[in-house]
Amino acid sequence: MKTLNKLEAYVKILDTKGKIFTAEFIKKDGSLRVMNCRLGVTKGVNGKGMSYKPLQRLLMPVFDMQKKEFRMINLNTMYSLQTNGVKYRVN
């Protein structure tokens, strides 16, 4: 399994360009989260925007493919990323 740092993982996620990927991270409440998600979904976006900048809090907005809703990936606690059939460990 290849290893990435947080910045490299962020760049790998951006490189998916709307393709589905899997991220594993620890949620704010301390529980494990495995999420199949993607970037670039515009359905349901009202154009109002967020009241904060997620990247300043090391959060990345994505669309959860199971729940069909927008969620945030905590880049600070992410420990695994799978994209294009390759699984990476995130340190």
MIDOBA-171981 format. One line per field, with one value per residue: z, x, y of N, C-alpha, C, O, CB in turn; chain. Coordinates in steps of 0.001 Angstrom, whole numbers. Each point is the difference from the previous one (the first is absolute). Glycine has a CB too. Layout:
<rs>
nZ <- c(Z|...) $
nX <- c(X|...) $
nY <- c(Y|...) $
caZ <- c(Z|...) $
caX <- c(X|...) $
caY <- c(Y|...) $
cZ <- c(Z|...) $
cX <- c(X|...) $
cY <- c(Y|...) $
oZ <- c(Z|...) $
oX <- c(X|...) $
oY <- c(Y|...) $
cbZ <- c(Z|...) $
cbX <- c(X|...) $
cbY <- c(Y|...) $
kette <- c(A|...) $
</rs>
This chain:
<rs>
nZ <- c(0|-2129|2865|-1258|2017|492|-2841|-1239|889|-1525|-2721|125|117|-2574|-1664|369|-2229|2316|1195|2295|1915|2120|1852|2146|1681|2898|-807|1386|1471|-286|-2888|-1743|-2111|-1891|-1763|-2676|-362|-2857|514|-1224|2055|-1704|1551|1890|-1232|1413|-1634|3420|-529|2296|1827|-1074|-2416|400|-213|2989|993|-1888|-1790|-2837|-197|-668|-1282|2869|-3041|2714|125|-3303|1946|-1198|1840|766|-1349|3292|-2665|3176|-532|-3265|1434|-3337|-2682|-1402|-2537|-2271|1952|2497|3083|380|2893|94|1609) $
nX <- c(852|1575|685|-1978|1671|-2939|1155|-539|-3073|-481|1021|-1898|-2559|856|283|-3323|-269|-2754|1520|-2052|2566|-775|440|774|-808|-124|-3227|1014|-473|3398|-1428|2332|-1120|386|-699|-460|971|-124|1403|-2584|-2792|-998|-2246|-790|1531|-2402|2908|413|3017|292|-868|3130|1903|-1357|2988|-199|-648|2637|-3223|627|-3229|23|-2796|-15|87|-1829|-1435|-541|2255|2249|1767|1999|1991|568|2352|293|-844|1182|1078|-867|316|-1580|1042|-515|-1216|1636|-1089|1584|740|-1400|3048) $
nY <- c(-1188|2150|1201|2357|1858|508|668|-2851|61|2732|-1198|-2585|1890|1602|-2763|-643|2415|-828|-2810|-785|985|-2113|2801|-2459|2897|-822|1000|2454|-2842|-910|-1208|-1107|2274|-2845|2986|-2054|3336|724|2652|1088|30|2808|-2110|2713|2820|2070|890|4|-1036|-1716|2348|-1145|164|-3341|1075|1348|-3095|-1591|337|-1447|1437|-3336|30|-2086|-1746|-505|2726|472|2207|1758|-2135|2145|-2315|863|828|-761|-3096|-718|-2890|-102|1835|-2657|2130|-2361|-2866|1744|-1058|2942|-1310|3124|107) $
caZ <- c(0|-95|1060|-394|1088|-113|-1206|-1154|-20|-485|-1441|-614|-30|-1063|-1281|-389|-972|-40|109|1364|781|1367|1045|1362|940|1310|74|1146|1224|297|-669|-1305|-1139|-1320|-864|-1451|-295|-1200|-103|-1203|-61|134|310|1343|401|-206|-396|1135|547|1422|834|382|-1006|559|-62|1151|1120|-540|-420|-1444|-328|-1031|-81|465|-984|643|627|-1011|620|147|1280|86|376|879|-527|1125|596|-1057|60|-1170|-1194|-1139|-1232|-1199|341|817|1368|593|1431|168|1278) $
caX <- c(-852|770|-263|-98|-241|-1319|-46|-45|-1344|-886|233|-559|-1456|-288|294|-1067|-807|-1393|-128|-272|1136|-343|835|-226|469|-651|-945|134|-420|968|-322|605|-886|441|-938|160|-427|562|-11|-612|-1457|-638|-1416|-355|774|-843|821|191|1335|128|331|1412|829|276|1403|685|-230|434|-1171|-205|-1388|-170|-1349|-53|-762|-1015|-1034|-467|62|1343|656|1365|1080|972|1323|918|-117|-106|1108|31|-627|74|-395|460|377|1208|-260|1110|-21|235|667) $
caY <- c(1188|1235|968|1408|947|643|831|-896|-593|1057|123|-1214|164|969|-641|-931|751|-439|-1452|-461|-465|-401|606|-480|1010|27|1114|910|-699|-1048|-1257|-243|250|-427|711|51|1360|621|1451|532|-130|1310|-164|440|1172|1175|1139|900|-215|-308|1151|-122|-648|-1331|-382|592|-930|-1294|-758|15|-355|-1021|-537|-1381|-754|-826|839|960|1327|556|-250|510|-913|624|-328|-140|-1331|-1014|-937|-861|540|-905|650|-708|-1382|-39|425|739|315|1420|324) $
cZ <- c(0|1107|-570|1247|-270|-1286|-1259|-129|-535|-1522|-739|-102|-1096|-1382|-443|-1010|-159|43|1465|641|1405|970|1347|942|1306|50|1272|1315|357|-689|-1381|-1100|-1263|-969|-1461|-434|-1304|98|-1211|-120|231|309|1447|493|-322|-373|1119|601|1482|767|495|-1149|559|20|1142|1240|-370|-284|-1511|-298|-1176|-11|365|-925|625|549|-952|575|52|1415|-50|368|867|-466|1111|588|-1051|72|-1198|-1142|-1111|-1223|-1181|308|842|1386|578|1503|114|1376|282) $
cX <- c(890|-416|22|-45|-1339|-135|-85|-1368|-1012|119|-558|-1519|-387|208|-1077|-944|-1413|-193|-173|1302|-482|984|-388|613|-761|-895|233|-373|918|-284|649|-1017|685|-1019|410|-564|637|-83|-833|-1496|-621|-1490|-266|787|-835|794|281|1401|-23|405|1451|751|434|1483|816|-148|417|-1188|-136|-1440|-46|-1466|57|-919|-1067|-1149|-606|-101|1448|500|1389|952|962|1394|1013|-28|-143|1210|58|-769|143|-559|635|508|1239|-331|1268|-210|346|589|-114) $
cY <- c(1240|964|1412|864|695|827|-863|-659|1008|151|-1214|100|982|-615|-988|631|-560|-1501|-374|-495|-342|636|-602|1024|-124|1238|816|-683|-1175|-1322|-63|265|-478|563|-132|1340|480|1504|395|-147|1373|-102|412|1203|1239|1249|987|-132|-298|1242|-42|-670|-1357|-358|606|-873|-1421|-923|112|-408|-975|-442|-1479|-787|-899|841|1012|1412|460|-259|624|-1132|797|-436|-238|-1403|-1095|-917|-933|650|-1022|715|-730|-1400|-134|536|622|131|1474|256|1469) $
oZ <- c(808|500|-814|1055|-1022|-664|-915|-1112|-788|-699|-1075|-1005|-746|-945|-1152|-788|-1117|92|899|-642|389|-189|288|-143|92|-241|879|1043|993|140|-598|162|-298|80|-372|268|-615|819|-817|-1061|967|259|913|1107|-1121|-271|-211|513|624|-570|718|-932|913|949|412|912|705|255|-594|325|-1036|904|-688|-134|-661|-210|303|-284|-121|968|-1046|876|-375|272|-197|501|351|99|-135|213|-223|-4|75|-623|275|139|-163|471|-651|1013|1024) $
oX <- c(922|-1123|855|-448|-635|-1035|-765|-494|-875|-1006|-579|-582|-948|-708|5|-625|-485|-1138|436|807|-1109|1214|-1182|1161|-992|450|769|581|-239|784|336|-1179|1123|-1183|1138|-1161|814|-741|-353|-549|338|-644|687|-251|-482|-592|688|550|-1061|530|442|-616|824|459|1007|824|-343|58|361|-405|625|-766|660|-1176|-993|-1170|-1026|-945|925|-751|435|-289|429|423|983|1020|-240|1134|963|-1016|1086|-1144|1152|954|430|-590|1096|-1129|936|-586|494) $
oY <- c(113|-62|351|-450|-262|-41|308|-190|-355|123|148|-406|-249|348|-435|-710|-184|-460|719|-673|365|-71|-190|384|-722|1120|-390|298|-686|-938|1023|-315|407|-329|286|308|-690|545|-851|297|683|1017|-457|477|163|1045|999|975|-31|953|898|-517|-56|-636|-576|67|-949|-1203|1016|-1116|227|336|-779|340|-305|-320|607|736|-803|118|483|-815|1092|-1124|-715|-473|-1155|469|-755|662|-535|454|-427|-467|-1120|1071|-535|139|464|-382|472) $
cbZ <- c(424|-2990|2525|-3189|1415|3166|2105|1353|2739|2921|1519|1920|3213|2485|1678|3028|-72|-1350|-2976|1|-1754|-631|-1615|-571|-1984|1364|-2195|-2563|-1510|2012|1860|842|1449|771|2229|-565|3080|-2174|1923|45|-144|-1834|-2600|-654|715|1886|-2023|-45|-2361|30|-27|3417|-1854|-1754|-2884|-1871|86|1007|2820|-746|1883|-644|-1102|2539|-791|781|1833|-849|1497|-2700|1409|-209|-1761|1700|-1823|-16|1643|-1582|2586|1256|928|1506|1117|-367|-2347|-2180|457|-2625|1370|-2585|-1326) $
cbX <- c(-2777|1351|154|-759|3150|921|2085|2951|1474|1214|2645|2498|806|1384|2393|782|2591|690|975|-3188|2721|-2193|1414|-1156|1594|1502|-2455|-1083|-2105|-446|-2506|2732|-2181|2328|-1629|1000|-1086|102|2629|2648|-240|2333|-868|-347|2718|-1005|-1626|-3002|1946|85|-2843|29|-14|-2689|-1236|-1221|-1558|2096|-1512|2853|-1400|3187|-1330|1604|2995|2944|2208|-317|-2994|264|-1745|-568|-663|-2073|-1506|-1326|-801|-2450|-1109|1203|-601|928|-1383|-371|-1471|2073|-2844|1480|-272|-1301|1101) $
cbY <- c(-1349|-249|-1904|-162|615|112|1468|-220|-1128|1064|1224|-947|-248|1511|714|-376|747|2484|-1065|36|1048|-2114|2353|-2844|2259|-2347|-945|1623|1356|2040|-1130|-1391|1578|-1814|1327|-2860|1158|-2535|1025|-774|-3091|-114|-1416|-2797|-1356|-2023|-1273|-1118|1527|-3321|-790|366|2304|-49|390|2210|2388|1444|-621|576|2017|-1113|2467|366|373|-1340|-894|-2583|327|1661|-2641|3093|-2504|1173|2064|2888|2207|1110|884|-2698|2920|-2493|2648|2659|481|-785|-1278|1124|-2846|925|-2357) $
kette <- c(A|A|A|A|A|A|A|A|A|A|A|A|A|A|A|A|A|A|A|A|A|A|A|A|A|A|A|A|A|A|A|A|A|A|A|A|A|A|A|A|A|A|A|A|A|A|A|A|A|A|A|A|A|A|A|A|A|A|A|A|A|A|A|A|A|A|A|A|A|A|A|A|A|A|A|A|A|A|A|A|A|A|A|A|A|A|A|A|A|A|A) $
</rs>
